[in-house]
């Protein structure tokens, strides 16, 4: 799972890396609420809110861990918070 940084490119930030990684394992990048084509949401866009949204998204998609998460910029903080939930 690739978590983007504090920019407006969302999942597109990881396109080249994700495509290369996807050649040998499952890979996923997403755009947080309100970024690119993702609908915005009610509630906080802080680290805990982002981490909870990611968890809810993975559950809704029927995905089960363990997950390998990587992030750049503030995305690194978000995945750290996700791991502590």
Secondary structure by P-SEA (a helix, b strand, c coil): cccccccccccccaaaaaaaaacccbbbbbbcccccccccccccccaaaaaaaaaaaaaaaccccccccccccaaaaaaaaaaac
